[in-house]
């Protein structure tokens, strides 16, 4: 049977310096340079994600990171104050309020969730269970 020693995920960006600033300063993650390769994000709870530069980067069309928060309204407000813009999707099944939050909890349809993009266009979310 296959057995890995460890597992990590990764994704690409078009500008590694912009990604360092965004993930380190706006999102408050610990960023570790990996010279000649990219950077590693240290996630709350102990996980890591490898971020690498790709000259022909194409943004992910799905959510690559979900940040679980205690209070989604406070998290969205704080990120907006840092210049983060939340996405508004045109989807009848997933109505979002003026902040961009889909209120799944009160509708009995999962968590409250709001999506935003990193400087490379990759989709991220904040969510409250």
C-alpha positions as CSV (number, residue, x, y, z in Angstrom):
1,X,0.0,0.0,0.0
2,X,1.2,3.5,-0.8
3,X,2.4,5.5,2.2
4,X,3.6,9.0,2.1
5,X,6.0,10.5,4.7
6,X,4.1,13.9,4.6
7,X,1.6,15.7,2.4
8,X,1.3,19.3,1.4
9,X,-0.7,21.3,-1.2
10,X,0.5,24.0,-3.5
11,X,-0.7,26.5,-6.0
12,X,0.8,29.0,-8.5
13,X,0.9,32.8,-8.7
14,X,2.1,35.2,-11.4
15,X,3.9,37.5,-9.0
16,X,5.5,35.9,-5.9
17,X,6.3,39.3,-4.2
18,X,2.7,40.4,-4.5
19,X,1.6,37.1,-3.1
20,X,4.1,37.4,-0.1
21,X,2.7,40.8,0.7
22,X,-1.0,39.7,0.4
23,X,-0.7,36.4,2.4
24,X,1.7,37.8,5.0
25,X,0.4,41.4,5.5
26,X,-3.3,41.3,4.6
27,X,-4.1,37.8,5.7
28,X,-1.6,37.6,8.5
29,X,-0.1,34.2,7.6
30,X,3.5,33.3,8.4
31,X,5.4,33.3,5.1
32,X,8.6,31.4,4.7
33,X,10.8,32.0,1.7
34,X,12.1,28.9,-0.1
35,X,15.0,30.3,-2.2
36,X,14.8,29.5,-5.9
37,X,11.4,27.7,-5.5
38,X,8.8,30.0,-4.0
39,X,7.4,30.3,-0.5
40,X,5.6,28.3,2.1
41,X,2.5,29.5,3.9
42,X,2.1,28.3,7.5
43,X,-1.6,27.8,8.2
44,X,-3.4,28.0,11.5
45,X,-3.7,24.5,12.9
46,X,-0.3,23.4,11.6
47,X,-0.7,22.8,7.9
48,X,1.4,24.3,5.1
49,X,0.9,25.3,1.5
50,X,3.6,25.7,-1.1
51,X,3.2,28.8,-3.4
52,X,5.3,29.0,-6.5
53,X,5.8,31.4,-9.4
54,X,4.5,30.3,-12.7
55,X,5.2,32.6,-15.7
56,X,2.0,31.6,-17.5
57,X,-0.1,31.4,-14.3
58,X,-3.8,30.9,-14.8
59,X,-6.0,31.5,-11.7
60,X,-7.8,28.6,-10.1
61,X,-11.5,28.5,-11.0
62,X,-12.3,27.0,-7.6
63,X,-11.6,27.9,-4.0
64,X,-8.1,27.0,-3.1
65,X,-8.1,28.1,0.6
66,X,-10.9,28.4,3.1
67,X,-10.3,30.5,6.2
68,X,-12.6,29.4,9.1
69,X,-13.5,32.3,11.4
70,X,-15.6,32.7,14.5
71,X,-17.4,35.8,13.2
72,X,-17.7,36.2,9.4
73,X,-19.0,39.7,9.6
74,X,-16.0,40.9,11.6
75,X,-13.6,39.0,9.3
76,X,-15.1,40.5,6.2
77,X,-15.1,44.0,7.7
78,X,-11.4,43.6,8.7
79,X,-10.4,42.3,5.2
80,X,-12.3,45.1,3.5
81,X,-10.4,47.6,5.6
82,X,-7.2,46.0,4.3
83,X,-8.4,46.6,0.7
84,X,-9.7,43.1,0.0
85,X,-12.7,43.1,-2.4
86,X,-15.3,40.4,-2.0
87,X,-16.8,38.7,-5.0
88,X,-20.5,38.9,-5.9
89,X,-21.7,35.9,-7.8
90,X,-24.9,35.9,-9.9
91,X,-26.4,32.6,-8.6
92,X,-30.0,32.2,-7.5
93,X,-29.1,29.2,-5.3
94,X,-26.4,31.1,-3.5
95,X,-27.8,34.6,-2.6
96,X,-25.2,36.9,-1.1
97,X,-25.8,40.0,0.9
98,X,-24.3,43.5,0.3
99,X,-21.1,42.4,2.0
100,X,-20.8,39.4,-0.3
101,X,-21.7,36.8,2.4
102,X,-23.8,33.9,1.4
103,X,-25.9,33.2,4.6
104,X,-26.0,29.4,4.5
105,X,-26.5,28.9,8.2
106,X,-29.9,30.6,8.5
107,X,-31.1,29.0,5.2
108,X,-30.0,25.5,6.5
109,X,-27.6,25.2,3.5
110,X,-24.1,25.0,5.0
111,X,-21.8,27.7,6.4
112,X,-21.9,31.4,6.0
113,X,-19.2,32.1,3.3
114,X,-17.7,34.9,1.4
115,X,-15.2,34.7,-1.5
116,X,-12.3,36.9,-2.5
117,X,-9.3,36.7,-4.7
118,X,-5.6,36.9,-4.1
119,X,-3.5,39.2,-6.4
120,X,-3.0,36.3,-8.8
121,X,-6.8,35.8,-9.2
122,X,-7.0,32.6,-7.1
123,X,-10.2,32.2,-5.2
124,X,-10.2,32.2,-1.4
125,X,-13.0,32.2,1.2
126,X,-13.8,33.1,4.8
127,X,-16.4,31.0,6.3
128,X,-18.3,30.5,9.6
129,X,-19.8,27.2,10.4
